[in-house]
Amino acid sequence: MLKRPLALAAGLVLSCCAVVVQAAETLRVSAIPDEAPTELQRKFKPLGEYLGKQLGMEVKFVPVADYPAVVESLAADRLDLAWLGGFTFVQVHLKDPTATPLVQREQDAQFTSKFITANPDVKSLADLKGKSFAFGSISSTSGSLMPRYFMLKQDNIKPEAYFSRVAYSGAHDATVAWVQAGKVEGGVLNASVWQKLVDAGKVDTSKVKVFATTPAYFDYNWTVRGNMDPALKEKIKKAFLDLDPANPEHKAILDLQAASRFIETKPENYEGTEQAAREAGLLK
């Protein structure tokens, strides 16, 4: 009488074990969609190949629709490793306090946002009063949260009351496109993407200009799920830290990540980001 239930139970256990083994053999990686999906894939491909070699396992990039999807997926163990902004890391860490930020780019310890316009009469935020303005994603650290925080702290500006219209482009490169096309009179994006677009000739700098820069803050990092095997966490961290700009293959990977090199980071670096989010009413 008990043979069939026991056999069924054993089958379920073996099935569950197979799923765990499969997950362990594949590193599921994603990133906040702060740029176009094709650009995220292009940037990740060489890094994914490098991580696969260093870790001895398959590395799979898992695209997501929006910022909250990365937060939910990492906190729910549907991802193993994710490229997060400071605010999305805070959101993940509140859901799973064991989620571990491993590394950040050297520049992420002193990150800034750039305010841009194509209106030659705009020299400061004061000149944008009553005009249209674009942020990136509402969940973006550098494209929304920190610029909002500094506008309020330094100039007592509450965007929804100060500008005639506040819009969200969804991504940093889209914000530049909106400003350049005249869809909005001003916008803000992260300094790294701005420089990349300028260097690639994808923005007309005779038309679009930076008129202000925020103070520095901590931003992006690579974070792993909290219940990951500690030995694998260390191997992933070491793989990032071992990327050497003196090695041409490594430099190509670093260049795509807009990184001079990667350095260690820790949760405490993002306490200021959490405070800014709470003051902005984005966390309860």
C-alpha positions as semicolon CSV with decimal commas, in nm:
position;residue;x (nm);y (nm);z (nm)
1;M;0,000;0,000;0,000
2;L;0,283;0,240;0,081
3;K;0,506;0,155;-0,213
4;R;0,345;0,392;-0,462
5;P;0,336;0,700;-0,232
6;L;0,696;0,632;-0,130
7;A;0,803;0,599;-0,490
8;L;0,621;0,921;-0,576
9;A;0,785;1,104;-0,284
10;A;1,127;0,976;-0,388
11;G;1,063;1,093;-0,742
12;L;0,972;1,441;-0,621
13;V;1,287;1,461;-0,409
14;L;1,501;1,356;-0,706
15;S;1,322;1,607;-0,928
16;C;1,383;1,888;-0,678
17;C;1,746;1,789;-0,649
18;A;1,780;1,798;-1,027
19;V;1,641;2,153;-1,034
20;V;1,887;2,262;-0,763
21;V;2,179;2,104;-0,948
22;Q;2,073;2,265;-1,274
23;A;2,047;2,606;-1,106
24;A;2,390;2,558;-0,948
25;E;2,543;2,477;-1,287
26;T;2,402;2,790;-1,450
27;L;2,470;3,139;-1,318
28;R;2,159;3,345;-1,390
29;V;2,261;3,707;-1,439
30;S;2,062;4,022;-1,509
31;A;2,086;4,400;-1,491
32;I;1,856;4,693;-1,430
33;P;1,734;4,807;-1,776
34;D;1,890;5,153;-1,757
35;E;1,983;5,139;-2,127
36;A;1,833;4,979;-2,438
37;P;1,805;4,596;-2,417
38;T;2,037;4,546;-2,715
39;E;2,302;4,761;-2,548
40;L;2,278;4,566;-2,221
41;Q;2,326;4,240;-2,412
42;R;2,621;4,381;-2,607
43;K;2,792;4,501;-2,289
44;F;2,739;4,175;-2,106
45;K;2,842;3,918;-2,369
46;P;3,224;3,932;-2,320
47;L;3,184;3,963;-1,942
48;G;2,955;3,660;-1,936
49;E;3,208;3,457;-2,136
50;Y;3,486;3,562;-1,899
51;L;3,282;3,472;-1,589
52;G;3,196;3,135;-1,741
53;K;3,563;3,053;-1,789
54;Q;3,664;3,173;-1,443
55;L;3,380;2,995;-1,263
56;G;3,369;2,681;-1,476
57;M;2,993;2,707;-1,526
58;E;2,737;2,829;-1,776
59;V;2,649;3,196;-1,746
60;K;2,310;3,304;-1,877
61;F;2,190;3,663;-1,914
62;V;1,822;3,698;-1,821
63;P;1,662;4,016;-1,961
64;V;1,396;4,186;-1,747
65;A;1,116;4,427;-1,833
66;D;1,180;4,691;-1,568
67;Y;1,366;4,780;-1,248
68;P;1,117;4,617;-1,006
69;A;1,150;4,288;-1,196
70;V;1,523;4,272;-1,112
71;V;1,453;4,347;-0,746
72;E;1,180;4,082;-0,718
73;S;1,376;3,819;-0,914
74;L;1,694;3,852;-0,709
75;A;1,508;3,859;-0,377
76;A;1,307;3,551;-0,483
77;D;1,617;3,353;-0,594
78;R;1,518;3,358;-0,961
79;L;1,850;3,532;-1,030
80;D;2,196;3,465;-0,890
81;L;2,380;3,786;-0,978
82;A;2,253;4,128;-1,081
83;W;2,389;4,468;-1,178
84;L;2,199;4,710;-0,956
85;G;2,183;5,081;-0,896
86;G;2,217;5,207;-0,540
87;F;1,841;5,239;-0,491
88;T;1,758;4,899;-0,642
89;F;2,024;4,746;-0,416
90;V;1,854;4,908;-0,114
91;Q;1,520;4,763;-0,228
92;V;1,671;4,415;-0,268
93;H;1,849;4,439;0,068
94;L;1,528;4,534;0,247
95;K;1,358;4,226;0,101
96;D;1,658;4,001;0,166
97;P;1,909;4,140;0,420
98;T;2,150;3,860;0,327
99;A;2,179;3,977;-0,037
100;T;2,546;4,060;-0,082
101;P;2,695;4,348;-0,285
102;L;3,031;4,214;-0,404
103;V;3,198;4,476;-0,621
104;Q;3,147;4,814;-0,781
105;R;3,338;5,008;-1,041
106;E;3,596;5,243;-0,898
107;Q;3,389;5,540;-1,018
108;D;3,075;5,414;-0,842
109;A;3,218;5,524;-0,507
110;Q;3,211;5,883;-0,639
111;F;2,922;5,882;-0,885
112;T;2,735;6,186;-1,018
113;S;2,435;6,278;-1,233
114;K;2,433;6,534;-1,513
115;F;2,155;6,787;-1,577
116;I;2,119;6,856;-1,949
117;T;1,927;7,087;-2,182
118;A;1,912;7,188;-2,547
119;N;1,780;7,535;-2,457
120;P;2,072;7,785;-2,478
121;D;1,897;8,014;-2,232
122;V;1,909;7,754;-1,954
123;K;2,211;7,808;-1,728
124;S;2,073;7,660;-1,406
125;L;1,769;7,484;-1,261
126;A;1,622;7,827;-1,191
127;D;1,590;7,879;-1,567
128;L;1,384;7,559;-1,598
129;K;1,112;7,668;-1,357
130;G;0,773;7,621;-1,524
131;K;0,924;7,414;-1,806
132;S;0,917;7,039;-1,884
133;F;1,170;6,800;-1,731
134;A;1,256;6,431;-1,769
135;F;1,395;6,174;-1,528
136;G;1,493;5,822;-1,636
137;S;1,315;5,540;-1,455
138;I;1,134;5,626;-1,132
139;S;1,345;5,352;-0,966
140;S;1,676;5,484;-1,102
141;T;1,933;5,603;-0,848
142;S;2,122;5,836;-1,082
143;G;1,833;5,915;-1,314
144;S;1,577;6,004;-1,047
145;L;1,635;5,943;-0,675
146;M;1,964;6,125;-0,610
147;P;1,894;6,419;-0,844
148;R;1,558;6,464;-0,667
149;Y;1,728;6,442;-0,329
150;F;1,986;6,708;-0,414
151;M;1,729;6,936;-0,580
152;L;1,527;6,932;-0,260
153;K;1,825;6,963;-0,023
154;Q;2,016;7,230;-0,212
155;D;1,746;7,433;-0,388
156;N;1,422;7,334;-0,212
157;I;1,287;7,216;-0,547
158;K;0,999;6,969;-0,554
159;P;0,990;6,866;-0,921
160;E;0,614;6,809;-0,956
161;A;0,544;7,158;-0,826
162;Y;0,844;7,329;-0,986
163;F;0,828;7,206;-1,347
164;S;0,529;7,239;-1,579
165;R;0,553;6,866;-1,659
166;V;0,759;6,580;-1,516
167;A;0,812;6,279;-1,742
168;Y;0,997;5,949;-1,711
169;S;1,188;5,836;-2,020
170;G;1,261;5,492;-1,873
171;A;1,636;5,493;-1,947
172;H;1,936;5,727;-1,949
173;D;1,992;5,715;-2,325
174;A;1,622;5,784;-2,382
175;T;1,645;6,096;-2,162
176;V;1,920;6,235;-2,386
177;A;1,714;6,154;-2,697
178;W;1,411;6,333;-2,551
179;V;1,610;6,646;-2,467
180;Q;1,784;6,649;-2,805
181;A;1,451;6,607;-2,989
182;G;1,287;6,884;-2,785
183;K;1,030;6,658;-2,616
184;V;1,138;6,810;-2,283
185;E;1,344;7,120;-2,204
186;G;1,561;6,958;-1,941
187;G;1,658;6,620;-1,806
188;V;1,899;6,432;-1,584
189;L;2,099;6,112;-1,632
190;N;2,402;5,935;-1,496
191;A;2,744;6,074;-1,575
192;S;2,878;5,746;-1,713
193;V;2,611;5,702;-1,982
194;W;2,634;6,071;-2,074
195;Q;3,009;6,038;-2,134
196;K;2,966;5,715;-2,328
197;L;2,709;5,874;-2,560
198;V;2,933;6,178;-2,611
199;D;3,238;5,961;-2,687
200;A;3,035;5,752;-2,934
201;G;2,907;6,062;-3,112
202;K;2,546;5,972;-3,028
203;V;2,462;6,313;-2,889
204;D;2,493;6,650;-3,062
205;T;2,700;6,843;-2,808
206;S;2,661;7,161;-3,012
207;K;2,295;7,138;-2,919
208;V;2,272;6,944;-2,591
209;K;2,485;7,061;-2,299
210;V;2,543;6,984;-1,933
211;F;2,447;7,277;-1,713
212;A;2,483;7,123;-1,365
213;T;2,626;6,820;-1,185
214;T;2,514;6,666;-0,856
215;P;2,743;6,608;-0,558
216;A;2,898;6,259;-0,546
217;Y;2,724;5,950;-0,407
218;F;2,759;5,569;-0,412
219;D;2,581;5,402;-0,700
220;Y;2,602;5,078;-0,901
221;N;2,720;4,737;-0,782
222;W;2,711;4,366;-0,863
223;T;2,499;4,186;-0,601
224;V;2,442;3,813;-0,544
225;R;2,147;3,640;-0,380
226;G;2,192;3,591;-0,008
227;N;2,170;3,212;0,005
228;M;2,442;3,154;-0,255
229;D;2,722;2,917;-0,156
230;P;2,987;3,141;0,012
231;A;3,263;2,974;-0,192
232;L;3,087;3,072;-0,518
233;K;3,038;3,428;-0,391
234;E;3,413;3,454;-0,335
235;K;3,491;3,308;-0,678
236;I;3,262;3,563;-0,845
237;K;3,414;3,850;-0,646
238;K;3,767;3,734;-0,732
239;A;3,678;3,709;-1,101
240;F;3,573;4,075;-1,104
241;L;3,870;4,193;-0,897
242;D;4,110;4,001;-1,121
243;L;4,006;4,199;-1,430
244;D;4,330;4,378;-1,517
245;P;4,329;4,681;-1,749
246;A;4,688;4,592;-1,849
247;N;4,548;4,274;-2,011
248;P;4,398;4,367;-2,353
249;E;4,119;4,109;-2,326
250;H;4,032;4,228;-1,977
251;K;4,048;4,593;-2,082
252;A;3,793;4,530;-2,358
253;I;3,557;4,387;-2,094
254;L;3,620;4,677;-1,855
255;D;3,569;4,933;-2,133
256;L;3,227;4,788;-2,213
257;Q;3,139;4,822;-1,843
258;A;3,272;5,181;-1,844
259;A;3,507;5,069;-1,566
260;S;3,873;5,143;-1,497
261;R;3,863;4,846;-1,258
262;F;3,634;4,684;-1,002
263;I;3,674;4,730;-0,626
264;E;3,506;4,568;-0,325
265;T;3,192;4,723;-0,179
266;K;2,964;4,666;0,122
267;P;2,601;4,729;0,226
268;E;2,698;5,021;0,453
269;N;2,799;5,223;0,145
270;Y;2,431;5,252;0,052
271;E;2,292;5,378;0,382
272;G;2,290;5,732;0,242
273;T;2,090;5,611;-0,057
274;E;1,834;5,449;0,173
275;Q;1,806;5,771;0,373
276;A;1,752;5,971;0,052
277;A;1,482;5,727;-0,061
278;R;1,301;5,751;0,271
279;E;1,311;6,130;0,266
280;A;1,176;6,123;-0,089
281;G;0,889;5,902;0,026
282;L;0,997;5,615;-0,199
283;L;1,039;5,372;0,091
284;K;0,794;5,304;0,374
